[in-house]
């Protein structure tokens, strides 16, 4: 039987940018963690870089439609997500890996990813295949039927990545995804992210400059809730001079742009 | 939609034969919008094309066999709801033993007084950050919001109502007294939850019930007027009003 692509897959997109924020302000508790952000993200891998407390997690959570922006506009896949609107269409095309993600310890990897696929309203007949594929892509196929509580921290994080990519998201949001991965897994993860970034918008929040150098096509430097710099890794490296602090060109560029805020 | 192209023009389009430009454009424009004709095109694709697409589809296929799924219960209640169920059973047991220890004349009080508020406590537990470890993951999914709130509320009611019926039957508290108030309080809690968050709404409802109904009933004794069968029409109206408010404000539940 021949297969044909569905109407949804050949439909043209109705937006210029996967993520577009104008004057975005998002509150995290009492502080305004994202304060007047203008940002446009298209296809590719975007490394969200900034010192601790810069507002990276708050920004990712508002992109994931978990937090409601205090003011400004935020459009994901061309539809506004700032007001009291129906978010289901946008959420179906999202993949999100939170920084500390909780899970049900008694679930196996497969049950966990299947449950998330169900929550993402994937068509019933696609779920078993998509789950198997996601689990294979993160290299957990041989542990797919083990309970999550028996896995190591790095494996749990890979299960988290599997649930984020199970629905082939248009916008994939990964908050500190490389924490807890060993060097070999990190390399494999970067390959996977590059692969995903070739046809979707991947936002990776990190504080590791080497992650950005290896995997990202675009760097978003973020401090005190504002955009400091957006450009390619090469442009970030070019911003740094020999006098700036750091061991690599990217680190020198980072410290040149962030300045005193990056130190403690 | 335009008329479907002939089998011949689709075959020629697939094989890359010369087609008049106007036919070519018409076929192409039609294929973009017609899934049936895309399938017809796929059926007549020449071997070199099918070989290529087969390789691509094979690359997308999972290599292992997908296994059967279990844990369907999670669709109705979070797995972390079990401790809450134990707590509910304990509360009901406490109410029952209270009724046995302090025999009152006529209708028993404790089970009756607690019955309308027990599901509300369950609803709070079903939708709270503290009790659902995967909360952060769940709230970013399309099913989060009213649908999941209702599913979990339903799960709570399915467990709690039979328990209340059994407990009430033991001490002689007829469901005629508490069933409507029970459902009405749950509906109002959900409606209020759309504004201030389900957990806060449940706490508010529980406190209001304790102060306005349980307190006076303990002081005065007997069955309070709000639980008398005569109040049923009022409770029915409250139930309908609460349910309507929930339906009309369904978008508000997307971000709780």
Boltz contact constraints between the chains, C-beta under 6 A:
constraints:
  - contact:
      token1: [A, 2]
      token2: [B, 42]
      max_distance: 6.0
  - contact:
      token1: [A, 2]
      token2: [B, 43]
      max_distance: 6.0
  - contact:
      token1: [A, 4]
      token2: [B, 38]
      max_distance: 6.0
  - contact:
      token1: [A, 4]
      token2: [B, 39]
      max_distance: 6.0
  - contact:
      token1: [A, 4]
      token2: [B, 42]
      max_distance: 6.0
  - contact:
      token1: [A, 7]
      token2: [B, 35]
      max_distance: 6.0
  - contact:
      token1: [A, 10]
      token2: [B, 32]
      max_distance: 6.0
  - contact:
      token1: [A, 64]
      token2: [B, 140]
      max_distance: 6.0
  - contact:
      token1: [A, 66]
      token2: [B, 139]
      max_distance: 6.0
  - contact:
      token1: [A, 66]
      token2: [B, 140]
      max_distance: 6.0
  - contact:
      token1: [A, 68]
      token2: [B, 255]
      max_distance: 6.0
  - contact:
      token1: [A, 84]
      token2: [B, 251]
      max_distance: 6.0
  - contact:
      token1: [A, 84]
      token2: [B, 252]
      max_distance: 6.0
  - contact:
      token1: [A, 86]
      token2: [B, 251]
      max_distance: 6.0
  - contact:
      token1: [A, 87]
      token2: [B, 254]
      max_distance: 6.0
  - contact:
      token1: [A, 88]
      token2: [B, 142]
      max_distance: 6.0
  - contact:
      token1: [A, 91]
      token2: [B, 141]
      max_distance: 6.0
  - contact:
      token1: [A, 91]
      token2: [B, 142]
      max_distance: 6.0
  - contact:
      token1: [A, 92]
      token2: [B, 142]
      max_distance: 6.0
  - contact:
      token1: [A, 96]
      token2: [B, 140]
      max_distance: 6.0
  - contact:
      token1: [A, 98]
      token2: [B, 136]
      max_distance: 6.0
  - contact:
      token1: [A, 101]
      token2: [B, 137]
      max_distance: 6.0
  - contact:
      token1: [A, 102]
      token2: [B, 133]
      max_distance: 6.0
  - contact:
      token1: [A, 102]
      token2: [B, 134]
      max_distance: 6.0
  - contact:
      token1: [A, 103]
      token2: [B, 134]
      max_distance: 6.0
  - contact:
      token1: [A, 104]
      token2: [B, 79]
      max_distance: 6.0
  - contact:
      token1: [A, 111]
      token2: [B, 71]
      max_distance: 6.0
  - contact:
      token1: [A, 114]
      token2: [B, 69]
      max_distance: 6.0
  - contact:
      token1: [A, 115]
      token2: [B, 74]
      max_distance: 6.0
  - contact:
      token1: [A, 119]
      token2: [B, 141]
      max_distance: 6.0
  - contact:
      token1: [A, 119]
      token2: [B, 143]
      max_distance: 6.0
  - contact:
      token1: [A, 120]
      token2: [B, 141]
      max_distance: 6.0
  - contact:
      token1: [A, 121]
      token2: [B, 142]
      max_distance: 6.0
  - contact:
      token1: [A, 121]
      token2: [B, 143]
      max_distance: 6.0
  - contact:
      token1: [A, 128]
      token2: [B, 66]
      max_distance: 6.0
  - contact:
      token1: [A, 129]
      token2: [B, 62]
      max_distance: 6.0
  - contact:
      token1: [A, 129]
      token2: [B, 66]
      max_distance: 6.0
  - contact:
      token1: [A, 132]
      token2: [B, 62]
      max_distance: 6.0
  - contact:
      token1: [A, 132]
      token2: [B, 64]
      max_distance: 6.0
  - contact:
      token1: [A, 132]
      token2: [B, 66]
      max_distance: 6.0
  - contact:
      token1: [A, 133]
      token2: [B, 62]
      max_distance: 6.0
  - contact:
      token1: [A, 136]
      token2: [B, 62]
      max_distance: 6.0
  - contact:
      token1: [A, 141]
      token2: [B, 64]
      max_distance: 6.0
